[in-house]
Amino acid sequence: MEAKPKISLIGMIQCRRIEASLMQRHKVIPSLLIIVVVALLSLVTVNAQSGRRAPKSVTLPPVQTPTPETVVPVSKEKTKPALTLVVGLERSNYFGNNAMVNDSAALLALVDRLDDHPGVDVAHVARTMARSDAIRRAKSEQEAYVVFVELAFDRMANELRLSYWVYSPQTAKIKTSGQTYPQMYRNRNVILNPRQTIYGDRELQEAAREIAERVLKSFQLHVPNGRLVL
């Protein structure tokens, strides 16, 4: 029979130490593995979060509110007239029946005929104006001409006469002048209103219209001819 080796006490103690050391190593290795795994997971998470881009905020263009259009009022400038006139009439040396002569109708016909031209502006009308007043008015005007008409009785011709003078502004120099007789227009291309009762009305108006046309002609202005219906 073989004899079993005897293990000494010291050898047993060393064996125990080696076994404990091995067991301690077995315990340390799993702990290290866990730490390594947790570290790797943390690193992956950090990288994932750092690599994720924050969504860009979309900036919308500002909403443009339509501004109301400013309506600029169109200023209508008044066209400057080609000719500005001041008209006055004086009645003198008439010894007949004043009620039979309608000088107002003559003055109105004169002004209406002047107004027929679109470039003429009759700025003022005076039914009673002396020649001296007409001259003073012309000197005080800057642009307006003064048309002075005198209704008188011509003793030589034994009939009414309409005389006229046109005075220039500032200087009162005579631009043009002349005379006409109402009797010349009796039954001349004029339709007489049957209701007319004042003698000489029609002739006076025609004579006044003739003066207006002569005045316009002196300024190289023209209005179409037409018949006066009374």
Phi, psi and omega in degrees: 000135181280146181272128180289141179291142179270127178266130182279166179295323181293321180294323180294321180294319178295320179298318179298319180295318180297318180295319179294323179295320179294320180294324179293323179294321179298327179286325183288321184300313177298324180296318178296320179298319180296317180298317180297317180296316180298321179295317179296318179297320179295320180295318179296319180296317180297316180296321181295319181290322180289329180281343181282125181273137177290139180298137180287138177279126182276119179268115180280141178296145181296141180285119182274116177278122181298124179278134180296137180291133179279118180276112180272119180296132180278117180279121179272104179283132179289128180293130180292128182293151178289333182211130177246132186232147168243126186244133177220154181226141175234137179250120184212159175055037177246115186256005179277197179281113184298329182291342182273355181240118182261086181290334178296320178294323178295316179296320179295319178296322178298311182294319180298320180292322176296322181288346178297336178274126184294341182265007182250135177237116176271105188281329185206144178230129178235122180289325178241112179214122176283161181297322178298323177294321180296320180292316178297321180295320179297320181292334180273348181275146177268324183229333187282136172271150181251121177260112181252126181241134179243125176259116185218170177256121180272110183290328180293317180271349180057044177201170180289151180222138173250116177249151182217150175223141176245115183261136181283149179293149177073317184258338184063021174289147183282119177282314177201162179202168180171188180206157178211157183244128180302329182296339180293339187257014178290126178059027180256096172054036182231133178269124183269132176285127182298337181281351182292130181238340182279123182291136175085357180301309183298314182294320178298317180294320178294320178295320179294321177296323178297319177298316180300318181291325177293320179297314179297321180297326179294337176260014180059036175248151186219141173235146181299146177286150178200158180273142178269118179262119184252000000 
